[in-house]
Amino acid sequence: MRFVYLAMIIFFVSLNLRPSITSVGPLLDIIQTDLGMSGVTASLITTLPVFCMGLFAILAIRLNNLLGIERSLLLAMLLILIATFLRVFVNSSLFLLTTALFSGVGIGIAGPLISGFIKKYFPEKPGLTGLYSVSMVTGAAIASSFSVQLFQKMNDSWQHSLSFWSILAVPASLLLLPLLKKGATNKDSISISALFIKNKRVNLFILFFGCMAAIFYTVTAWLAPIVQSTGLSYSQSGIILTLFTVIQIPVSFLIPILVSKTGDRKTWLLVCSLSELIGIVLLLIHFSPWVTTIFLGIGAGGLFPLALLIPIEEASNTEEAISWSAMVLFGGYLLGSLGPAFIGLTVDLFDNFVPGLLVLVIIICMMLFTILKIGNNKENMDETK
């Protein structure tokens, strides 16, 4: 029974880590027109949360020391709840970007702490990162799937549609309450400088995560507008984005299992990266957006859980897992946040998506190089210190 309860916490907390971002994509053109936003400014609705997810991942280390994992996760859920709910009152781009900022802070705090939570309560079952990633993808899929429908049912109010997703943070917060009395603070967290300076391997993972995140969030933010530019309607582009996220659910669940059974992490990372490369190339040549989205979904669905699993596999205890995750998410998301903004800039400059898509091809090639360097396990640890 306790296993189920703790697993539910992982599920519901993780469920909240994407809706405030993915609910925007299907409505981005409408929001942009309504608020008179440029492409760069509109891209900040996605870029800011991703940037904060990196910047404030470091705060998770400090909060774990002061409050413990459980209280810190509750604080993160409350930030996401309040920031997302306040979108119902948005009447300016500044207000909307502020909600994106604070939801990103909450997501940034929660990310490393979930890895620590898994390491603390399930030390022999790191594969529960599959539940972590599947829950995130599920939240992303639900939000992107129903944003347009909610918009239509709520008197064409994108504010109400975006605000609706705050409801997901309620069960997550309630489930955490019984654990608050048991949450212990920690005084032995690994120093940030030690991670950066003494362990070069963490920098390699940061580069990999940054490339992966740049591609994922660029596709999440701009896939709907890209396919709309080919003639698809808002509803059809919403279905495309839903397909992109729904495909990730079974892939996010199956890939970690396959890696666990085969012990061959590198091969599956390469397969998923090549799947994304094929998807981007198909977008460039204006191939069927439905087929293209399948390749993109398979790639994203496999890469994300494996990226989340890496710090847990490499860590020897809870504090190390939090510190590793924090550093990888910190550097990776800061790099990844540049992706959506760059696409917005290229759209403003060139009035098409081709230059941005070509850059994504280059980023995937960089990611393939880092995967070859990473390998399957910690066998190169001594060489990279």
N, C-alpha and C positions, 0 to 999 in steps of 0.2 A: 504493500500500500504506500509506503514511504517512497519507493522508487517511482511510482506513478505520480505522486504529488510533486516530487522534485523535477520529474520530466515535464510535468505540466507547466512548471515555472519557466523552464528553458523554452518550452514551446510558446507560451504567451508573451514572455519578454522579447524573444526573437521576432515574434509576429509584428511587433511595433517598430522594427528598425528600418522599414522601407516605405510604408504607405504615405508618409508625409512627403516623400520624394516622387514615388511612381504615380501617385494620384494626379500629379501636375501634367505629365507628358501628354495625355490625350486631350487636355484642355489648354495646352500651352498657347496655341494660336489665338484662342478666344481671350485668354487672360492678357496676352500681349496687346491685342487690339483694344480691349476694354480699358487698360491702364496706359496705353500709349507707350509701351516699352520697346526699346531697340532689341535687336537679336542678342547683343552682349548682356544687356540688363536682364532680359528674360532668362538667359542661360544661368544667371546667378541664383535663380530659384532652386536649381539643382546643384550648382557649383558650391554655394555657401554651406548647405548641410554637409556635403562631402568634405569640404575644407575643414569644417568644424569637427567632423568625425575623426579627422586626423589630428588637428591641433589639440583637441580636448581629450584625446585618448591618453595623453600623458597625465591628465588630471585624475584618471582612474587609479593610477599608482598612488597618488597622494590621498585620494578619498579612501582607498582600501586601507591605508595606514591609519587614517583618522576615524573612519566609521565602520569599516568592515565591508565585505562584499555585499551582504544582504541590504544594509541600509543605503549603500551607494547605488545599488540597482533600483531601489524604490525612488530615490531622488531623481535618477535618470528617467524613470517612467513618468513621474509627475511633471518634469520639464517637457517631455514629449506631449503629454496630455494637454497641458495648459497652452503650449505654443500652437498645437494643431487646432484646438478649440477656438482660439482667438482669431483664426482665419475667417470666421463667420462675420467679423466686423471690419474686414479689410476694405479700404477704399482708396488706397494709394500703393504705389510700387514699394515705397519705403517700409510701410507697415507689413506688406507681404514678405519682403526680404528679411525683416526683423523676426517674423515667425519662423522663417527658414533657418535663420541663424540659431535661435534657441532650440529648435527641434534637433538641429545638428549637434548642439552641445550635449543634449540628452543621449542621442545615438552614439556620439563619440565616447561618452562615459561608459555606456552599457557594453559596447563591443568587447573590450579586453576583459571586463568583469565576468561576462558569460563564459569566456575561456577559463578563467580562474574558478568559476562556479563548477564547471564540469570537472576540472582537475581536483577540486576539493571534495565534491560529493560522489564523483564517479572516477576515481584515480585509475581503475583498471579497465575503464571503458571509454577511451578517448574517441571512439567511433561515434559517440553521441553528438559529435560535431555535425553528423548527418542530420540529426533532429534540429540542431541549431540552424543549419543552412536551409533545410527544407522549410522550416517555419518562416524564415526571412523571405524565401521565394514565394511561399504561400501568401504572406502579407502583401508582398509586391504585386502578385497576380490578382488578388482580390481587389486591391485599390485601383489598379490600372483597368481591370475588367468593368468595374461598376461606376467609375468616375463620370463617364458620359451619361449613363442611365440616371445617376443621381442628379446630375446637372439638369437633365430634361424633366425629371419628376419634381424638382425643387424650384419650379418657375424660372428655369434657365439661370440659376444662381450658382456660379462656380464657387463663390465663397462658402455657401452651405455644403456643396459637394466636397470641397477640400476639408472643411471643418468636421464633417461627419466621422472621419477616421480617428478622431480622438477617443471614440468609444472603445477602441481596442486596448487602450492603456488601462482601462478600469479593472478588468479581471487580472491583468498582470500585477497591478498594484495591490489588489486584495489578497492574491496568493502569496505575496512576499511578506505580508504583515505577521503571520505566525512565526516567521524565522527571525524577526528583528531582535528578540531577546537573546537568541543564540549567536547572533553575529558578533564576532570578535575582531578587534582591531589588530593591526600587524605592524611591528616596528622593524622588520628585517627585510624590507623590500630591496631589490637590487638597484644600485644607482644607475641613473640614465647615462651618465658619462662613461661608466664601465661598459655598458652595452654598445655604445657607439665606438669607443676607442679600442677596447680590448677584444672585441668580438666582431671581426670583419664579416662573419657569416650573416649577422643580422642585417648588415647593409645590403648584402646580396638579396635577402628576402624582401627588404624594403623596395628595391628596384623592381623585383618581380611583382610584388603586390601593387606597386604604383602603376605599372603597365596594365595589369589586369583590371584595376579599378578605373583607369582612364577609359579603357574600351567599354567596360560594363556601363558606366554612368553616362558616357557619351551616347551609347546605343539606347539606354533607358530614356534619356532626355529628348533625343532627336530622331529616333526611329519613326515615330508617328508623323512628325513634320516631313521627314524625308519621303515616306511613302505617299503622303498627301500631295507632295510636289509631282508625283507621277500620275495623279488623277484619282486616287482613292479618296473616299469621303471620310468625314470625322469618325463615323461609326465603324467603317472598315479599318481605319487606322487604329482605332481602339481595339478592335479584334486582333489586329496584327500584334499590337503590344501585349495583349493578353496571351496570344500564342507564344510569344517570346518568353514570357514569365512562366506560363503553365508547363512548357516543355522542360523548364529547369527543375520542376518539382521531382519527377521520378529520377532524372539524371543526378540531381543533388543527393538523392538517397542511395542510388545504386553505385555511383563511382567510388565513394569512400569504402563501401563494402568490397568492391573489386580490388581496390588498392590494399585493403587489409588482408585479403585472401592471397593475393599474388606477391605483396611486398614490393611491387614495381610502381612506385609513385611517378617516376620520371616519364615512363611511357604514356601513362594516362594524361599527364600534364601536356605532353607534346601532342597527343591526339586531340585534346580539347582546344589547344591553341590553334592547330591547323584547321579545326572546324570553324573557329572564329575567322581565320584568315580567308577561308572559302566564302563565308558569309559576306564579308566586307567586299571582296572582289565581285561577288554576284550583285551587290548593291551598285557597284561602280558601272557594271555593264547593263544595268537595268533589267536584270533577270527577274523572274517571278518573285514578288516580295514574300509570298507564302513559303516557298522553298528556301529563300534566303534566310528567313526568320527561323526556320528549323535548325539550320547550321549554327546561327548565332546563339540560339537557345541551348543547344547541346554544348557548345563551347563554354558559355557563361555558367551553365548549370554544373559543369564538371570542375571548372577552375576555382570557383568561389569556395566550395567546401574543402577542397584540398589546400587552398591558401589558409583557411581558418584552422585546419588540422595541424599545419606545420609547427606553430608555436607550442601546441600542446604535446606533440610528439617529441619536440626538442627539449622541453622543460622537464626538470626533475622534481618540481614541487609546485604548489599553488602560486606562491609569490613569483616564482620564475615564469610561470605560465602567463600571469598577468603582465609582468614586465616585458616579456618577449612580445606578447600580443600588442601591448600598448605601443612599443617602439615600431613594430611592423605596420600597425594601423596608422600611427602618427606620420611616418614618412610616406607610406604608401598612399594614404588618402590625400595628403597634401599634393603629391604628384598627380594623383588621379583626378583631383578637382579641376585641374587645368584642362582636361579633355572637353567637357561640355562648353566651357567658356571659349575655347579655341574654335570649336565648330561655330559657335555664335558669331565670333569675330570674322571667320572666313565667309560666312553667309552674308554679313554686312558688307564685306569688301568685294566679294566676287558674285554675290547674288546666286550662288549655287553651292551644292554640297561636295563637289568633286575634290577640291583641294583638301578639305578636312578628312575625307575618306582615305585619300592617299597617305595622309599623315598617320591615320590609324593602321594602315598596312605596315608602315615603318615601325610603329610602336609594337605591333605583334611580332615583327622580326626581332626586335630587341628582347621581347619577352621569351621567345624561343631560345635565344642565346643564354639568358639567365637560367632557364630551366636546365639546359645542358650543364651549366656550372653547378647548379644546386645538387643534382643527383637524387638518390633515393633516401638517404638517411644521414646520420651524423658521421659517416666514415671519413669525411674530409675536415672534421672540426679542428683537429690539431693543426692542419695545414693552413687554415684560414684565420687562426688566432694571431 
